[in-house]
Amino acid sequence: MVEGRENTQLSAALTFCQQQQQCLSQIQSSVEGNSQKLQNPYSQGCLPWATWIVARLGGWSGYLSQKPPGMPTLVRGFRQFESLFFGWKLATYGLVYTR
């Protein structure tokens, strides 16, 4: 994600399955701000689009004028996303795990 965070030619499918991309699509509005500067500037489905959302979950400011998100921010964001994705799957598909 770090190497491809600005390459719009790369697909989000390199890192995220279709279900994860659907979840990212629904999360996007909650991490975007009200101003145009805090909107995800990338087209849905490309790797930078997904990376922007994960970086916001990791605490990145979202301003393109700021330093791009680094590895620690993306790791924090990805961990947050994994938790959100698990909950999203439970809510969407009604998965119940028993032991």
Secondary structure by P-SEA (a helix, b strand, c coil): cccccccccccccccccaaaaaaaaaacccccccccccccccccccaaaaaaaaaaaaccccccccccccaaaaaaaaaaaaaaaaaaaaaaccccccc
